Amino acid sequence: MTTTDYLVQTTLAPSSKRLARACVWTLLLSGAMQAAPAADSLPLIVSAARASTAPPAAKVRLAEFARANAKSNDGALAQLALGLVEYEHDDFAGAVRDLTGLAPRLPKIADYVNYYLASAQAQLNDQPSAAATLAQTVWDRPVSPLRSRAVLLRADALTKSQHSGEAAELLQGAYKDLPQPDAALALASAYEARGENLQAAANYQRVYYSYPATSAAATASTAIDRLKISLGKNFPHASAQQLVERPSKWIEAHQYAKAKLELQSALTQLTGVDREQAQVRM
């Protein structure tokens, strides 16, 4: 798995998508139930369209409701629901069509609208559009629960659209607030795309040694092997602390067999006090 593939899968991971969608569906349906009488049936229409086995007519009915109430908040909510249904059913082109331009009509949940619009654009590999959508100022007033995910997704879109320098600056500015190891992996990817391979290697190593029990570590391992070839003798050696940290993390994850193998490997690279400390752990 490439670094960018990992970032797309985690930034748009099922657990993250389910959590975000659960929030926006709650907001959407509560808004519909508080709206004018015209929206009385909207929750039922949405529920029918969301079903995995929903007939095409269910989505058509939702689209017709959105068009019939196009000038009202009811219609805006219905259009958002339509875009989310399309996104959930992997109709990303439809989601882009129906979510584009919708955020100003729903200012209180514009962050959710833009996040799913950008996610659909990214799924269609329209990275410039995804980056532009996520650049809009809807994440900080108040702070959106999607802010960290949006930063990572925008950084990935910038990296893929030949703006890796901007991606690196974005990640550095928000780094302390971003989830790990995703942030370190995203920064490594941006550095590598920018041709700054030493910095990329350092960040890939941070992921590999500090977060071994994650899929990010496997992605970082592949990148490390790639950079070892391109950097040759200039590839930075792992520190003694890192060599000991990786098996320590396996111990924390109760993966004792893996920890023992990692410690045995570390012993061949350690000397002096560092070696003695690693032997104690065994």
Residue pairs with C-beta under 8 A, 6 or more apart in sequence:
1 9
1 215
1 218
1 219
1 222
2 219
2 222
3 185
3 188
3 189
3 192
3 219
3 220
3 223
4 156
4 159
4 160
4 189
5 219
6 185
6 215
6 216
6 219
7 152
7 156
7 182
7 185
7 186
7 189
8 122
8 156
10 16
10 152
10 182
10 215
10 216
11 149
11 152
11 153
11 156
11 182
12 119
12 122
12 123
12 153
16 149
17 119
20 112
20 115
20 145
20 146
20 149
21 84
21 88
23 112
23 145
24 80
24 84
24 109
24 112
24 116
25 84
27 108
27 109
27 112
28 46
28 77
28 80
28 81
28 84
28 109
29 42
29 43
29 46
31 73
31 77
32 39
32 42
32 43
32 46
32 74
32 77
32 78
33 39
33 43
35 42
35 72
35 73
35 74
35 77
36 72
36 73
36 74
38 69
38 72
38 74
39 69
39 74
39 77
39 78
41 65
42 65
42 74
42 77
42 78
42 81
45 58
45 61
45 62
45 65
45 78
46 62
46 78
46 81
46 85
48 54
48 58
48 61
48 62
49 58
49 59
49 61
49 62
49 81
49 82
49 85
50 85
50 88
51 58
59 82
59 85
59 86
62 78
62 81
62 82
62 85
63 82
65 74
65 75
65 78
66 75
66 78
66 79
66 81
66 82
66 98
67 75
68 75
69 75
69 78
73 105
73 106
76 102
76 105
76 106
77 106
79 98
79 99
79 102
79 105
80 99
80 102
80 106
80 109
80 112
80 113
82 98
83 94
83 95
83 98
83 99
83 102
83 113
83 116
83 117
83 120
84 95
84 116
86 92
86 94
86 95
86 98
86 120
87 95
87 116
87 119
87 120
92 120
92 121
92 123
92 124
93 120
93 124
95 116
95 117
95 120
96 117
96 120
96 121
96 124
96 126
99 113
99 116
99 117
99 120
100 117
102 113
102 117
103 110
103 113
103 114
103 117
103 136
103 138
104 110
106 113
110 136
110 138
111 138
111 139
111 144
111 146
111 147
111 150
112 146
114 133
114 134
114 136
114 138
114 150
115 134
115 146
115 149
115 150
115 153
117 133
118 129
118 130
118 131
118 133
118 134
118 150
118 153
118 154
118 157
119 130
119 153
121 127
121 129
121 130
121 133
121 157
122 130
122 153
122 156
122 157
125 160
127 156
127 157
127 158
127 160
127 161
128 157
128 161
130 153
130 154
130 157
131 154
131 157
131 158
131 161
131 163
134 150
134 151
134 153
134 154
134 157
135 154
138 144
139 146
139 147
139 150
140 147
144 150
147 177
148 174
148 177
148 178
148 179
151 170
151 171
151 174
151 178
152 178
152 179
152 182
152 183
152 186
154 167
154 170
155 167
155 170
155 171
155 186
155 190
156 167
156 186
156 189
158 164
158 166
158 167
158 170
158 190
159 167
159 186
159 189
159 190
159 193
164 189
164 190
164 191
164 193
164 194
165 190
165 194
167 186
167 190
167 193
168 187
168 190
168 191
168 194
171 178
171 183
171 186
171 187
171 190
172 187
175 183
175 187
178 186
180 210
180 211
181 206
181 207
181 210
181 211
181 214
181 216
181 217
181 220
182 216
184 203
184 206
184 207
184 210
185 203
185 204
185 207
185 216
185 219
185 220
187 203
188 199
188 200
188 201
188 202
188 203
188 204
188 206
188 207
188 220
188 223
189 200
189 223
191 197
191 199
191 200
191 203
192 200
192 223
192 227
197 227
197 230
197 231
198 231
198 234
198 236
200 223
200 227
201 224
201 227
201 231
201 235
201 236
202 236
204 220
204 223
204 224
204 227
205 220
205 224
205 236
205 238
205 242
207 214
207 216
207 217
207 219
207 220
208 217
208 220
208 221
208 224
208 246
209 238
209 242
209 243
209 245
209 246
209 249
210 242
210 245
210 246
210 249
211 217
211 249
212 246
212 249
212 250
212 253
212 258
212 262
213 249
213 250
213 253
213 255
227 235
228 235
238 269
240 270
240 274
243 266
243 269
243 270
243 274
243 278
244 263
244 266
244 270
244 274
244 277
244 278
244 281
246 262
246 266
247 258
247 259
247 260
247 262
247 263
247 266
247 278
247 281
248 259
248 281
250 256
250 258
250 259
250 262
251 259
251 281
260 282
263 278
263 281
263 282
264 282
266 278
267 275
267 278
267 279
270 278
